[in-house]
Amino acid sequence: MSRGVALAVLLSFLGSGCGYHTAGHAVTIPDNVRTVAIPPFVNQTQTFKIEQMLTAAVVREFVTRTHYHVVNQVNDDADAVLHGTVLATYTTPLTYDSQTGRAASVMVVVSMKVALVDKQGKALYQNPSYLFREQYEVPRDINSFFEEDTPAFQRLSRDFAQSLVSNILEGF
């Protein structure tokens, strides 16, 4: 074997351990965490029941996707606590009906911060700036008008919960 070939083989072995790994395999939650408390999120906005929708969606996602025992109150049995705060909600028209001048579609935006902490208060996961958006169409017929912001907030809550649990489990 020539020196060039030997050097190439050696470099290929050294280069194969580059430190990259497949997404979804990193775990940030220690093995000793078995029970996660998810108390109701705090609502710092005027949006009615948004914290309840978000909390319920996160609890549902944790229960269906993880093996953790989920409780709704902080107690001594909880190995970790997930705190959430709704910082702001916005509703903005996206498009307008050219005939009536009314909004034809609307975007709702929710800004949140979350932190998963262990019993000692050490952050296992945190994100101070979650931002989620959801769009909905405004009905043209005023007689059949149905306020679409609540279903939009529910869809947004499901998307947020899926993203949050994935981020926690995958270590992002």
PAVEXZA-776812 format. One record per residue (C-alpha): residue in three letters; z negated, y negated, x. Coordinates in steps of 0.02 Angstrom, whole numbers, plus 50000, padded with zeros to 5 digits. Each point is the difference from the previous one (the first is absolute). Example, Ala and Ser with C-alpha at 12.3 -4.5 7.8 and 13.67 -1.06 7.14 Angstrom:
ALA496105022550615 SER500334982850069 
***
This chain:
MET500005000050000 SER500474983350071 ARG498804985650019 GLY500934989949868 VAL499875013749870 ALA498175003050041 LEU499644981449986 ALA500914999249832 VAL499015014849932 LEU498364992350061 LEU500414983249921 SER500485008349835 PHE498315008849995 LEU499084983950039 GLY501014990349873 SER499685012549861 GLY498184994749985 CYS500404982249952 GLY498564998249877 TYR501034998449842 HIS499525010449850 THR500665003049826 ALA499384987549871 GLY498665006949885 HIS499065010350127 ALA498794986950064 VAL498305001049914 THR498824985250003 ILE498665007349888 PRO498725010350098 ASP499745018249952 ASN498214996749944 VAL500614989049855 ARG499985010649844 THR499494987549864 VAL500834983249976 ALA499244986849887 ILE501254988649914 PRO499004986849907 PRO500924988049884 PHE501054987750097 VAL499514981749998 ASN501144988249903 GLN500104982350069 THR501404995349880 GLN500184995449816 THR501105015349965 PHE499135010149867 LYS499495017750052 ILE501155000650154 GLU498575006850105 GLN499725014049874 MET501845005150004 LEU500035000050190 THR498345009450019 ALA500515013349872 ALA501685002650085 VAL499195002050172 VAL498705012349933 ARG501385010149915 GLU501025000350160 PHE498515005450107 VAL499555013849877 THR501775006949987 ARG500534998550182 THR498455003450103 HIS498605012750013 TYR498644986650000 HIS498664999449867 VAL500164982949919 VAL498534990949923 ASN500034983149914 GLN498374993050069 VAL499354997450174 ASN498565012150031 ASP499245010350140 ASP501205014449966 ALA501524989550043 ASP500625002550177 ALA501204985249985 VAL500284985649880 LEU501654992149952 HIS499784981549961 GLY501414990149919 THR500184981849952 VAL501404992449897 LEU500294983450087 ALA501404992549896 THR501265003649865 TYR501594990349967 THR501315000549865 THR501674991950041 PRO501634999149903 LEU501425008150096 THR501504996849890 TYR500344989149849 ASP501055002649844 SER501434987650015 GLN500104997849810 THR498174997049961 GLY499304994250167 ARG498575012449980 ALA499475012250136 ALA501015016149992 SER499035009450134 VAL498324997350079 MET499165005950160 VAL498145003750007 VAL499174999850171 VAL498275006550047 SER499134996350165 MET498555011350051 LYS498875004850142 VAL499265017350023 ALA498825008450122 LEU499425017950016 VAL498345000450094 ASP498855014150051 LYS498115000749971 GLN499674989850156 GLY501204986449943 LYS501365004550126 ALA501744996349933 LEU501015016049985 TYR501464990649923 GLN500284982049950 ASN501384988749944 PRO499574982049959 SER501714995649932 TYR500785012449879 LEU501374991849900 PHE500865009049855 ARG501364994149882 GLU500705006449837 GLN501414993049894 TYR500225000749812 GLU501294994149874 VAL499534987749863 PRO500695005249829 ARG501324988349927 ASP499465002549820 ILE498404990049971 ASN499625009649838 SER499875016350097 PHE499104991750145 PHE498845011650094 GLU499054993550150 GLU500615010150148 ASP498784993950133 THR498695013449964 PRO501225014650023 ALA500654991250157 PHE498224998750068 GLN499745018549960 ARG501595004950096 LEU499464988750142 SER498275008450000 ARG500785017350017 ASP501124994250143 PHE498524991850086 ALA498925015649982 GLN501365011450070 SER500274988550147 LEU498154997650036 VAL499585018549997 SER501525004050107 ASN499514986650125 ILE498215006450010 LEU500515018250019 GLU501414996850123 GLY499034987950109 PHE501084984649980 
***
